[in-house]
């Protein structure tokens, strides 16, 4: 089977997450092509569209239903039902990923629905996403679309699952305690969890748990968690949030201690967002940026040294990526790996930043 994964703004990070997720779930896959923020891949077995709930970097999943040149695609589509709804009114869109047959497909669908007595209207992709690379890509801004089709090179398919951002935002906004400036998003939390490859019924450690965003996303995937933070207010807040989610207290443990000194039981993996330094209201000079980085390096070396003997798998964390007037400065990850006796996973670090941010993130996986 062939599937299209439409990714969010950080394509490199989302692709790394996909690879890690498939490895964790033991799903054999092969990436066929990457065009803009679209990844076409082949799997040995069918993929449940519900996996999008577990992925932080994927916007939509599509299934290829015909491939080849225009004639071959249309011959195959003539055998298939393209709309399963009950109303004879249909709004649809077509994503185009480097296809030379878009105009042919556009006309085919128009005539096909007309022959089926459908009041079908092809809508334009009305929204845009600016990728981290700077490229703008189209995205749907309206929820009044009944069918989403795509053409990826010489493959035609339909979208079978999309991330419900409204649901996630409502869930996040409803928590008893929120820290807008200090807490990571559920999206990034999911990515870190997948990069750690923690599985259902295993135990994930977050040694800088804050108010518990990573913990909650792991628990939603039925992964047991241990959260540690030296800030008692943060630990109390995490406890309130996890109770609000109605998680069983048998599946999580919260500890108010310093992660560079704590003695913990064995865990399967680590995923965390450490303290990235004080909030910066203006772009710092290089000396200040290097100071922020130096403090972070010492912190992580001490914490990883303390924890690693009790961690079976990967250690995944974010690190400060500090913008100065001339460059962006990140930690010396080779130094962190060398002094902790660990290895940097292939393809990392991966930067995660926005143009208007002074402090972004570098994502690192140690194994």
C-alpha angles and dihedrals in degrees: 000000000000123000136184119218113197106205136206129246098295103060097176092052093044092051090050089051092051092051092048093046094051091048091050092049092044092237112156109226143164125203107226101181143343118213118176104307094341124099120192114199140168125225133191092230139026117283120224108232087218090079087083086080088066097046122085100188102047124091099182142356122217133189122220111232101171137017142182132058122337094272094049093047094049092047089055094043091052087069094051138075108238097187126042099177125112100228120084089221116089135177114191141170134204123217113210120207108180095310126159093197101059094114091049092051091046091056094042094055092044093054094038095056091043090055089050089055091246124153090223125170126189108220127202123245096257102186135063137211121204108217121217086251088063095251118133115222128185122253136172115264096176127077091202093091118110099185133027119196130181141197115206110184100299097347127097124196149138133252110254101179139017134187112260099223093172091058092048093047092048090050092048095045091049096060115115092236127036130171107193097185098042107032126084121231123261086243094060091040090059091049092052091048092051092047088054089053092219108167136210112290092014122111124251122195124211106188092186098039099160109178092345109260095144090042093054094048091049092048090051086059090050093252115142115233145201117200123196129183132158090216106088092198090057092049091049089049092050089052091053092048095049091048089051088057089053093234115166110257087223088071099054141043126194122200130187101212144107110274091213089064107025122114110221137182120251115291132186100227146347128233119171151146107221125199104295093195134267118323112270117219093184135024108279125224119252093262092056092044092052090049091055090049094047092053090049094049092053091047095051095043090054094045096046092046089053097046108032098085089061096045115090098189142017129340112215124184144155121238133195117271102194121200118217127178092270108027149349118265124206133173124281096258093182088058092050091049093046096048093047096043094240135124129238110238116242114273096023147157099050119187122230114190146135125222093242095050123100093195117036129167139260113204117217132187118197123190 
